Amino acid sequence: MKPLLRRNGFWLALSLVLCLISGIGASFVQTAGGSVTIKDMRWETRSGHLLSALLFKPDSATAERKAPAVVVSHGWYNTREMQDLNFVELARRGYVVVSIDMYGHGNSDYLPEGTEAVGGTGMYDAVRLVSDLPYVDASKIGVSGHSFGARAVNFSVAEDNAAPAPLIAAALLVDNDPTYRDPETKQYANIYGTRDVGLIQAQYDEFFFRSRDADGNVVTVPRDYPSTPNAQSFLHFGADPAQVTDKRVAGQVYDQNGAMRVLYSLNQTHPWGHTSATAADRQIQFFQQALGAPNPIAAGSQVWQFKVAFNTLGLIGFGIFLVAFAQALLGTRAFAGLRNTAVAEAVPTTRKGLAWFWGGLVVAAVVSAFSYVWLSQRVDDFAPAGLPQEAPYFIGLWAAVNGVVGLIIMALAYRLFGRGNGQDLRALGVLPGWRAFFHGIGLALTVVVAAFALVFVVDYFFTTDFRLWVVAVKTFTPDKIGIALLYLPLFLIYFFANSLAINSFNRFTLRGKEGLNTAVLVLFNSLAPLVLVIVQYGTFFVTGDLVDGFGGIYSIWLFPVVVILAVAAVVSRKIYRTTGNPYIGGFINAAVVVLISVTNTLTMA
């Protein structure tokens, strides 16, 4: 027992060290070595709503040397931290940068559906604030947004057009269509006026940049966008494309009466814009040309990748902490009774046992893949009214369906094979007794609270979180706990069933090695979503468009699922080996995943 505690002490210490290095390193990068001050702001805007944002103020921006400013925004189902490549690179070049949580996202107020344009869904409200800052040159304010954030740019330009004194000098849309036609006349028009405007367009965009015929059929796919009438009208400053005589191309800057238009067509997907050095390069080029740069640095010289690396270290540390702290608690008086030193070693499988093992895994993976696509086409038929978040409900519903299927497979395997071959449900932890069950839930809840307390501490001291692209563990406001409780039962069904399958029914040695068994289970836990991603994007890259009937947002949601399910298998296995209780790891996984889900998505009032 003592050697085990010593080993666990090393892992617990390592997890804390990784989280500390993550906070220090990510903070050093995003503050440009301490020369940029970061403020976490929440304020009541002119629209009458609470807006959350991060303000990045370079030391070079003063009342005597006013700096240009850029307001940046994430897309639908994301938060302000997803703009890190832009706020890191722009701030170190001397721009004042504000990265917002659009209304309905992160820590900002919710809005009723259909009112998203209010205050440019937060962007134009942030522009108003920025224009009053004493160290900002109010004649040089730019806006940029990804996906729905680009739509926020369009909302903001429309509000700015109606303002007595327009504030926006430059606008960059990322992975969403510009406004091509006048909303009233429906004719091609230049709604951007004399502003400098750029567009970053993904050639494999899951949602935008398609041309359709009168029946809604796709005529041109995103990779053909630059040659379309819409793109030509944009590059010709709103002219009717039928009346222009020259064909304008991507990558070329076009000037008219001192205003510029430019289209950057990039060989990437829609969400790739969050982690694309090429997209960051074009963003830097655009604003340096449109607003000038107080601290000119070559666009290709980028450091945001180091922040990503430090954030990833924190995410790894967070995952290690879940296991190491759970095992550390087993050495305390409160939870010592949960330690089970008599957990049986994994045993070799028989030929019939292997048949059930592989057969169950294959059936579960097939059901998982088909149920995901099927539910994506029919989720509205099963959605209760009044749920505030769409994404956690869909993922939770899919998870619960697969949890039930897993329970059925396990029940059949036990009845037809396990019971007759010596499987004991109590010895396997399937039936631990109510006292042990709730005692284990108490330990799991303590672990989850401690893990997120670690996240809050790092955020308090360094204004950073733990993330890798769309897998993000961040702080949250208290209302998110209530929302998480709405969806927690769905996730519990799956993760309890998943932990039972991994530890109580499928824990064998393969070729004499339990580690090989664990690796196989990790693979199969993520296999269905991984295959769906490969099929979707393989089809996309070959044909130029998505699999018919499989919506793009549902394939994007699978990216974090692939990672989370693989890690969840390891977490539950590690904790089971010292407790013999599959429900502890199941609860930890469910609670962590539901909190990650509800804090990184859209909430509607």
SEMARPA-909080 format. One record per residue (C-alpha): x, y, z negated; residue in one letter. Coordinates in steps of 0.2 Angstrom, whole numbers, padded with zeros to 4 digits, always signed. Example, Ala and Ser with C-alpha at 12.3 -4.5 7.8 and 13.67 -1.06 7.14 Angstrom:
2
+0062-0022-0039A
+0068-0005-0036S
END
This chain:
605
+0000+0000+0000M
+0014+0012-0004K
+0023+0010+0013P
+0006+0014+0021L
+0003+0029+0011L
+0021+0035+0015R
+0018+0033+0033R
+0001+0042+0032N
+0009+0056+0023G
+0021+0058+0038F
+0006+0059+0050W
-0003+0071+0039L
+0012+0082+0037A
+0015+0081+0056L
-0003+0086+0060S
-0002+0102+0049L
+0015+0106+0057V
+0008+0105+0074L
-0007+0116+0070C
+0005+0129+0062L
+0017+0128+0077I
+0001+0130+0088S
-0005+0145+0080G
+0012+0154+0079I
+0017+0150+0097G
+0000+0154+0105A
+0000+0170+0095S
+0017+0175+0101F
+0013+0172+0119V
-0004+0181+0119Q
+0003+0196+0109T
+0018+0197+0121A
+0030+0194+0107G
+0021+0206+0095G
+0019+0221+0108S
+0001+0218+0110V
-0012+0220+0096T
-0027+0209+0096I
-0043+0214+0088K
-0058+0202+0085D
-0073+0214+0088M
-0092+0212+0086R
-0103+0228+0088W
-0120+0233+0091E
-0120+0239+0110T
-0130+0252+0118R
-0142+0238+0124S
-0146+0235+0106G
-0138+0218+0105H
-0123+0211+0096L
-0108+0208+0107L
-0092+0198+0103S
-0076+0201+0111A
-0057+0201+0110L
-0048+0217+0112L
-0030+0217+0118F
-0021+0234+0116K
-0003+0235+0122P
+0009+0246+0111D
+0012+0256+0127S
-0006+0262+0128A
-0008+0278+0118T
-0018+0294+0118A
-0004+0302+0127E
-0001+0288+0139R
-0018+0282+0143K
-0018+0264+0151A
-0030+0256+0164P
-0042+0244+0156A
-0050+0228+0163V
-0065+0219+0155V
-0065+0200+0159V
-0078+0187+0157S
-0080+0168+0156H
-0093+0159+0165G
-0109+0150+0161W
-0107+0137+0146Y
-0090+0145+0141N
-0083+0158+0129T
-0071+0172+0129R
-0056+0161+0125E
-0058+0153+0143M
-0050+0169+0150Q
-0033+0167+0142D
-0023+0166+0158L
-0030+0183+0163N
-0030+0192+0146F
-0012+0186+0143V
-0005+0191+0160E
-0014+0208+0161L
-0010+0213+0143A
+0008+0210+0145R
+0008+0221+0160R
+0001+0236+0150G
-0018+0234+0153Y
-0030+0236+0139V
-0040+0220+0141V
-0057+0216+0133V
-0062+0198+0135S
-0081+0196+0130I
-0093+0182+0125D
-0107+0185+0137M
-0124+0187+0128Y
-0130+0169+0124G
-0112+0163+0122H
-0099+0161+0108G
-0103+0174+0094N
-0113+0186+0104S
-0132+0188+0102D
-0144+0176+0112Y
-0155+0183+0125L
-0172+0176+0131P
-0171+0167+0148E
-0173+0179+0162G
-0166+0194+0153T
-0147+0190+0157E
-0144+0206+0167A
-0146+0217+0151V
-0131+0227+0149G
-0123+0217+0163G
-0125+0202+0151T
-0113+0211+0140G
-0100+0216+0152M
-0106+0233+0156Y
-0109+0236+0137D
-0091+0232+0135A
-0086+0244+0149V
-0095+0258+0140R
-0085+0255+0124L
-0069+0254+0134V
-0072+0271+0142S
-0073+0279+0125D
-0056+0272+0119L
-0044+0286+0117P
-0029+0276+0124Y
-0039+0271+0140V
-0039+0280+0157D
-0058+0281+0160A
-0055+0283+0178S
-0046+0266+0180K
-0058+0253+0173I
-0059+0236+0181G
-0070+0221+0179V
-0068+0203+0182S
-0078+0188+0179G
-0078+0169+0183H
-0093+0160+0190S
-0108+0168+0180F
-0095+0181+0174G
-0094+0186+0192A
-0113+0188+0192R
-0110+0199+0177A
-0099+0209+0188V
-0113+0211+0200N
-0125+0216+0186F
-0113+0228+0180S
-0110+0236+0197V
-0129+0238+0199A
-0130+0247+0182E
-0115+0258+0186D
-0123+0263+0202N
-0138+0270+0192A
-0127+0278+0179A
-0125+0297+0179P
-0106+0295+0179A
-0100+0278+0186P
-0086+0270+0176L
-0081+0255+0186I
-0066+0258+0198A
-0062+0240+0203A
-0071+0224+0203A
-0064+0206+0206L
-0077+0192+0207L
-0070+0174+0204V
-0079+0159+0211D
-0096+0167+0214N
-0104+0176+0229D
-0104+0195+0230P
-0120+0204+0233T
-0121+0204+0252Y
-0139+0212+0255R
-0148+0227+0247D
-0160+0220+0235P
-0175+0230+0242E
-0172+0231+0261T
-0164+0213+0262K
-0152+0220+0275Q
-0133+0218+0274Y
-0126+0233+0263A
-0111+0239+0253N
-0118+0239+0236I
-0100+0241+0229Y
-0097+0258+0237G
-0080+0266+0236T
-0074+0254+0222R
-0059+0242+0226D
-0067+0225+0227V
-0059+0208+0228G
-0065+0190+0229L
-0057+0174+0223I
-0066+0159+0232Q
-0063+0141+0229A
-0063+0131+0244Q
-0071+0116+0235Y
-0083+0126+0224D
-0097+0115+0217E
-0110+0129+0217F
-0107+0144+0229F
-0101+0149+0246F
-0112+0138+0256R
-0123+0144+0271S
-0140+0136+0273R
-0153+0136+0287D
-0171+0140+0285A
-0175+0123+0278D
-0161+0124+0264G
-0149+0112+0273N
-0131+0116+0271V
-0123+0123+0287V
-0106+0128+0282T
-0097+0121+0266V
-0086+0131+0255P
-0070+0128+0263R
-0077+0136+0279D
-0083+0152+0269Y
-0070+0165+0276P
-0078+0163+0294S
-0096+0165+0288T
-0107+0180+0291P
-0108+0183+0272N
-0089+0184+0271A
-0087+0194+0286Q
-0099+0207+0280S
-0090+0208+0263F
-0074+0211+0272L
-0082+0224+0283H
-0088+0234+0268F
-0106+0228+0270G
-0108+0230+0289A
-0120+0218+0298D
-0109+0204+0304P
-0118+0203+0321A
-0112+0220+0325Q
-0093+0219+0320V
-0081+0216+0334T
-0066+0209+0324D
-0064+0194+0313K
-0056+0197+0296R
-0047+0184+0287V
-0043+0178+0269A
-0027+0185+0261G
-0027+0202+0271Q
-0031+0218+0262V
-0043+0229+0271Y
-0045+0248+0268D
-0059+0260+0272Q
-0059+0278+0266N
-0047+0273+0252G
-0056+0258+0246A
-0050+0240+0248M
-0058+0223+0251R
-0049+0207+0250V
-0054+0189+0250L
-0042+0176+0242Y
-0048+0158+0248S
-0039+0145+0237L
-0038+0127+0238N
-0046+0122+0222Q
-0062+0118+0213T
-0074+0130+0204H
-0068+0126+0186P
-0050+0125+0192W
-0050+0144+0191G
-0048+0144+0172H
-0031+0135+0174T
-0024+0141+0191S
-0008+0150+0192A
-0013+0154+0210T
-0029+0162+0204A
-0019+0172+0190A
-0007+0178+0203D
-0021+0185+0214R
-0029+0193+0199Q
-0013+0202+0195I
-0010+0207+0213Q
-0027+0214+0214F
-0027+0225+0199F
-0009+0231+0201Q
-0015+0237+0218Q
-0031+0244+0213A
-0027+0252+0196L
-0008+0252+0196G
+0002+0243+0182A
+0010+0252+0167P
+0022+0238+0165N
+0024+0231+0183P
+0029+0212+0183I
+0030+0201+0198A
+0013+0192+0199A
+0022+0175+0200G
+0030+0178+0183S
+0017+0170+0172Q
+0018+0164+0153V
+0000+0160+0150W
+0005+0141+0153Q
+0015+0142+0136F
-0001+0147+0127K
-0010+0132+0134V
+0004+0121+0129A
+0004+0128+0111F
-0015+0127+0111N
-0014+0109+0116T
-0002+0105+0102L
-0015+0111+0090G
-0028+0100+0098L
-0016+0085+0096I
-0013+0090+0078G
-0032+0092+0075F
-0035+0074+0081G
-0021+0067+0071I
-0028+0076+0055F
-0045+0068+0057L
-0037+0051+0054V
-0022+0055+0043A
-0033+0066+0031F
-0047+0052+0030A
-0033+0039+0025Q
-0026+0051+0013A
-0043+0053+0004L
-0043+0034+0001L
-0029+0037-0011G
-0040+0049-0022T
-0051+0043-0036R
-0067+0049-0027A
-0064+0038-0012F
-0052+0024-0017A
-0067+0012-0018G
-0068+0013+0001L
-0050+0007+0004R
-0051-0011+0010N
-0035-0020+0009T
-0043-0036+0015A
-0048-0031+0032V
-0045-0046+0043A
-0032-0046+0056E
-0038-0047+0074A
-0039-0065+0079V
-0036-0072+0096P
-0051-0074+0108T
-0058-0090+0115T
-0062-0092+0133R
-0081-0090+0129K
-0077-0075+0118G
-0067-0067+0132L
-0082-0069+0143A
-0093-0060+0131W
-0080-0047+0128F
-0076-0043+0147W
-0094-0045+0152G
-0101-0033+0138G
-0088-0020+0143L
-0092-0021+0162V
-0111-0021+0159V
-0109-0006+0147A
-0099+0004+0159A
-0111+0001+0174V
-0126+0006+0163V
-0116+0021+0157S
-0112+0027+0175A
-0129+0024+0183F
-0139+0031+0168S
-0128+0047+0169Y
-0133+0051+0187V
-0151+0045+0184W
-0153+0056+0169L
-0145+0071+0178S
-0159+0070+0191Q
-0173+0069+0178R
-0167+0077+0162V
-0180+0091+0163D
-0194+0077+0161D
-0186+0072+0144F
-0182+0089+0137A
-0193+0095+0123P
-0198+0113+0123A
-0189+0125+0112G
-0172+0117+0112L
-0159+0131+0112P
-0145+0123+0122Q
-0146+0112+0137E
-0128+0104+0139A
-0128+0096+0121P
-0145+0089+0124Y
-0141+0081+0140F
-0125+0074+0134I
-0133+0068+0118G
-0147+0060+0127L
-0136+0051+0138W
-0125+0046+0124A
-0140+0039+0114A
-0147+0029+0128V
-0130+0021+0130N
-0129+0018+0111G
-0145+0009+0112V
-0139-0002+0126V
-0123-0005+0116G
-0133-0011+0101L
-0144-0023+0112I
-0128-0030+0120I
-0120-0033+0103M
-0136-0041+0096A
-0137-0053+0110L
-0118-0057+0109A
-0120-0060+0090Y
-0136-0071+0092R
-0130-0081+0107L
-0111-0082+0103F
-0105-0074+0087G
-0116-0082+0074R
-0112-0099+0080G
-0093-0095+0079N
-0091-0089+0062G
-0095-0070+0064Q
-0100-0063+0047D
-0109-0046+0048L
-0104-0041+0030R
-0086-0046+0033A
-0086-0036+0049L
-0093-0020+0041G
-0109-0021+0050V
-0119-0023+0034L
-0108-0014+0021P
-0123-0010+0009G
-0131+0006+0007W
-0120+0012-0007R
-0104+0009+0003A
-0112+0017+0019F
-0116+0033+0010F
-0100+0034+0001H
-0092+0032+0018G
-0102+0046+0025I
-0097+0057+0011G
-0078+0054+0015L
-0082+0057+0034A
-0091+0073+0030L
-0076+0079+0019T
-0064+0076+0033V
-0075+0086+0046V
-0076+0100+0034V
-0058+0100+0030A
-0053+0099+0049A
-0064+0114+0054F
-0057+0123+0039A
-0040+0121+0047L
-0047+0129+0063V
-0054+0144+0053F
-0037+0147+0044V
-0027+0146+0060V
-0040+0158+0068D
-0039+0170+0053Y
-0020+0172+0054F
-0016+0170+0072F
-0033+0173+0082T
-0030+0157+0091T
-0039+0140+0092D
-0035+0122+0098F
-0040+0118+0116R
-0035+0111+0132L
-0045+0118+0146W
-0063+0113+0143V
-0059+0103+0127V
-0060+0117+0114A
-0060+0116+0095V
-0064+0134+0089K
-0072+0144+0075T
-0091+0147+0075F
-0105+0157+0067T
-0116+0149+0054P
-0131+0148+0066D
-0121+0134+0076K
-0122+0122+0061I
-0141+0123+0062G
-0141+0120+0081I
-0128+0106+0078A
-0140+0097+0066L
-0153+0097+0080L
-0142+0086+0091Y
-0132+0076+0078L
-0145+0061+0078P
-0142+0058+0097L
-0123+0058+0095F
-0124+0047+0079L
-0134+0034+0088I
-0120+0033+0101Y
-0104+0034+0090F
-0111+0022+0077F
-0114+0010+0090A
-0098+0013+0099N
-0088+0011+0083S
-0097-0005+0079L
-0093-0012+0096A
-0075-0007+0096I
-0071-0013+0078N
-0084-0026+0073S
-0087-0035+0089F
-0073-0032+0101N
-0058-0032+0089R
-0047-0046+0096F
-0029-0049+0101T
-0026-0050+0119L
-0011-0059+0124R
-0007-0059+0105G
-0008-0040+0103K
-0021-0030+0095E
-0013-0014+0103G
-0018-0021+0120L
-0036-0024+0115N
-0036-0006+0109T
-0029+0001+0125A
-0043-0009+0135V
-0056-0002+0124L
-0049+0016+0126V
-0050+0013+0145L
-0068+0006+0145F
-0074+0020+0133N
-0070+0033+0147S
-0071+0022+0162L
-0089+0026+0168A
-0086+0045+0167P
-0069+0043+0175L
-0076+0034+0190V
-0090+0046+0192L
-0077+0060+0193V
-0066+0051+0205I
-0081+0047+0217V
-0088+0065+0216Q
-0072+0074+0220Y
-0066+0061+0232G
-0082+0063+0242T
-0080+0082+0240F
-0062+0083+0247F
-0066+0072+0261V
-0083+0079+0267T
-0082+0096+0260G
-0097+0094+0249D
-0104+0085+0234L
-0112+0068+0232V
-0130+0070+0237D
-0141+0070+0221G
-0127+0072+0209F
-0126+0090+0204G
-0109+0099+0202G
-0112+0105+0184I
-0115+0087+0178Y
-0098+0081+0186S
-0089+0096+0177I
-0097+0091+0160W
-0088+0074+0162L
-0070+0081+0161F
-0071+0084+0142P
-0081+0068+0140V
-0067+0057+0148V
-0054+0064+0135V
-0066+0064+0120I
-0072+0046+0122L
-0054+0040+0124A
-0049+0049+0108V
-0064+0043+0099A
-0060+0025+0102A
-0043+0028+0094V
-0050+0038+0079V
-0063+0024+0075S
-0050+0010+0076R
-0037+0018+0065K
-0050+0022+0051I
-0058+0005+0052Y
-0041-0004+0050R
-0039+0004+0032T
-0058+0004+0027T
-0067-0010+0036G
-0081+0002+0038N
-0085+0007+0056P
-0098+0020+0051Y
-0084+0032+0044I
-0076+0034+0061G
-0092+0035+0070G
-0099+0049+0059F
-0082+0059+0061I
-0083+0057+0080N
-0101+0062+0081A
-0100+0077+0070A
-0084+0084+0078V
-0091+0081+0096V
-0108+0089+0092V
-0099+0104+0084L
-0087+0106+0099I
-0103+0105+0111S
-0114+0118+0102V
-0099+0130+0100T
-0094+0130+0118N
-0110+0132+0128T
-0125+0143+0132L
-0138+0147+0118T
-0155+0154+0124M
-0167+0163+0112A
END
